[in-house]
Amino acid sequence: MSSRLETMDPVISNLLEATSSLVSSLDLSDVLSKILRLAEMILAADAYAVWGCKPDDTTWRVIYSAGLSPAYTDQKIETSSSAWTNFEPVIAEDVNTIPLVSDRRELYRREGVKSFIAYPLRTFERGVGTVTFYFHERREMTSDLVQAGQLLANISNAAINAAEILETQKSLRRSAQQAAERAEFLAHASNLLASSLDYKATLNQLTQLAVLKLADWCSVSVVEGGRLQRIAAAHSDPAKLQLVNEYSDKFPTDLNDRRGVSQVIREGTPQLIPHVTDEMLRQAVSNQEQYRILSQLGMQSVLIVPLISRGTTLGALTLVTSESGRALGNEDLGIAEALALRAAVAIDNSRLYEAMSKSSNDAGHLAAIVESSDDAIVSKNLNGIISSWNQSAERLFGYRAEEAIGRHITLIIPPERRSEEDTIISRIRQGGRVDHFETFRQRKDGSLVEVSLTISPVKDSAGRIVGASKVARDITERRRSEWALREGEERLRKTEKLAAAGQLAASLAHEINNPLSSVTNALYLLDSRSELDQGARGLIEIARTELARTSRIVKQSLSYYRTGTVPKDVNIAAMVEESLQVFSAKFDRCGIQLTTEIAPVDSVSGFGDEIRQVIDNLLLNAIESMPDGGRLNVSVHWSREWSNGFRQGVRMTLADSGSGIPKEVRARIFEPFFTTKQEKGTGLGLWVVRGIVAKHEGSIRVRSSVKNGKTGTVVSVLWPQSSRPQQWSATVQSLSLV
């Protein structure tokens, strides 16, 4: 007994370390690599592999391995995932004597494997798997070795489960954040296109916005006078934009071409080329000069979508990636089509209104234009009696022209909003107009529709005001985009709260794991004593059962914690500019005057998503501190931290003219769950911000004033150049271990 305990002491010590090391590790690749090191210490294994098989699949694959050749790990085993039903280890002291693996003996021979032992795994999400330890010399599988391997397999199973859950949660959070960013982008684009009837100016701004969010190069071409005209273009590199212009001038697109923009306009269907090859370029050109320019542009991926309004293709929107190297895909296609639809409506409406202004003396022509507009256009006299009603009004409100003409305009105004009509008519009588008045109107079926109204006075030949012309635009879709944006922000707040709760739970679980491991192994040693009677052994079994239940609770607590991605070079200045562009619509709506002082700076090493979360959180706090408008200055520049060894880094500073933070509140702003926003706030935003900054070995300072006439807050964050944030591996795709 004594000699066996002495033999097991190093094993128990290593297992004790494994429990703390593996269960506290929250990155899947890190967990899998640690299993090998522990296998080498505890089992003296020469190699190991984690195999996985999905429940509805018949193929087993190597998910992770070490010490094995590619020829071995690339193989696949065809057998049902339910074939292993007893969940007992497979022990092969000599691979040549085990019938179960007789068809793989040649593989073992080439790999130099003489013995192995495989333990079953069952993961949190799906499927089954094994962790298998291989030996190059024939190995006697003693009971101590088998038990030590089983304990290591159990610990590995729990650690893999926890890490896999965290990877899934991280993916869900990333999807939610991307959906919110797409909704905000489309909402911003919609507001931009609706801001002016000069569609060429707004489309130029739109291409610049697309370059910031979607691609390296964006252009819009429309059909005018039977020819294709490029009316807007933007490129992330000004020098490349000159090349784009040079190419367009030298080689104008012919509408009869069989490929590219011409084909998309002619067929009305989008064209996506995820990867542009040199062969494609050579097939697309007719001379060496064309090829030279296209080669210099370095196109990696191309997406062309038609601009269609009222069944007519007006032109095409083109997105190209180059410097970023990103491949455009189906998700980009969906965003591009939504963007193209909005751009096409803006072009169509602008042309209709332009035609209306030029043909004001041609009643027949004007009537045709009014009838073809996508917006509801209604005219009435000063008494509110409807005198004209176009087809779009029929579609929007449900009344046919013969049902509406001759009736009072209150036909489509809800009873609780009829006072609006008195205000509108009063302004029209005075020669004024109403621009973009957002309200509700009532359809024939009684339902309400949210509209934006533009109302202008109508004059007779003598210049007298005799009525009003009303243009009503359905803004339901725009409201949905705004709602999706707000929902995305709320989802982000909830995700932060869950992440924080998970961090606390994981910290507690880690502290509990150490004594748990000690007690578990002490019970194991105690049970091995022969002098214990049955009563004592019964009590030991009860203690084991309760320890197992406690271990499950600890593992469930760990499943709430999530972590970052691979640290990369992050350009803080570029990231701040992108966030400011995304929040520009909020600044406008809140009446906030933005000034920036962003200097070119070197990149720092860090987690891009987490740094962006800090930037966005601080920007949102600044906006919320100025509900009635104000000033916000954002600066980024190279700096030193004099209080910490003069270390260098990138300093980001936000200075707002908001209400300020009282001293007693300022002392608690970084505490978890402390908030002054009542139900709106989670109390976790700044706590998470401080944690991310600390993780990057940075610093954050807050100064604030509540003095009358001098209110405001300054937040300064230093991202050090020399930081070495903890390395985390990227998500392991399609992991199928149980």
Sequence and secondary structure as in RCSB ss.txt:
>XXXX:A:sequence
MSSRLETMDPVISNLLEATSSLVSSLDLSDVLSKILRLAEMILAADAYAVWGCKPDDTTWRVIYSAGLSPAYTDQ
KIETSSSAWTNFEPVIAEDVNTIPLVSDRRELYRREGVKSFIAYPLRTFERGVGTVTFYFHERREMTSDLVQAGQ
LLANISNAAINAAEILETQKSLRRSAQQAAERAEFLAHASNLLASSLDYKATLNQLTQLAVLKLADWCSVSVVEG
GRLQRIAAAHSDPAKLQLVNEYSDKFPTDLNDRRGVSQVIREGTPQLIPHVTDEMLRQAVSNQEQYRILSQLGMQ
SVLIVPLISRGTTLGALTLVTSESGRALGNEDLGIAEALALRAAVAIDNSRLYEAMSKSSNDAGHLAAIVESSDD
AIVSKNLNGIISSWNQSAERLFGYRAEEAIGRHITLIIPPERRSEEDTIISRIRQGGRVDHFETFRQRKDGSLVE
VSLTISPVKDSAGRIVGASKVARDITERRRSEWALREGEERLRKTEKLAAAGQLAASLAHEINNPLSSVTNALYL
LDSRSELDQGARGLIEIARTELARTSRIVKQSLSYYRTGTVPKDVNIAAMVEESLQVFSAKFDRCGIQLTTEIAP
VDSVSGFGDEIRQVIDNLLLNAIESMPDGGRLNVSVHWSREWSNGFRQGVRMTLADSGSGIPKEVRARIFEPFFT
TKQEKGTGLGLWVVRGIVAKHEGSIRVRSSVKNGKTGTVVSVLWPQSSRPQQWSATVQSLSLV
>XXXX:A:secstr
 HHHHHHHHHHHHHHHHHHHHHHH   HHHHHHHHHHHHHHHT  SEEEEEEE TT  EEEEEEEES  HHHHT 
 EE  TTS  S   EEESSGGG GGGGGGHHHHHHHT  EEEEEEEE SSS EEEEEEEESS     HHHHHHHH
HHHHHHHHHHHHHHHHHHHHHHHHHHHHHHHHHHHHHHHHHHHHT S HHHHHHHHHHHHHHHT SEEEEEEEET
TEEEEEEEEESSHHHHHHHHHHHHHS   TT SSHHHHHHHHT  EEESS  HHHHHHH SSHHHHHHHHHHT  
EEEEEEEEETTEEEEEEEEEE TT     HHHHHHHHHHHHHHHHHHHHHHHHHHHHHTTT HHHHHHHHHH SS
EEEEEETT BEEEE HHHHHHH   HHHHTTSBGGGGS GGGTHHHHHHHHHHHTT  EEEEEEEEE TTS EEE
EEEEEEEEE TTS EEEEEEEEEE HHHHHHHHHHHHHHHHHHHHHHHHHHHHHHHHHHHHHHHHHHHHHHHHHH
HHT TT  HHHHHHHHHHHHHHHHHHHHHHHHHTT       EEE HHHHHHHHHHHTHHHHHHHTEEEEEEE  
   EEE HHHHHHHHHHHHHHHHHT TT EEEEEEEEEEEETTTTTEEEEEEEEEE SS   HHHHTTTTSTT  
SSGGG  S HHHHHHHHHHHTT EEEEEEE STT  EEEEEEEEETT          TT    
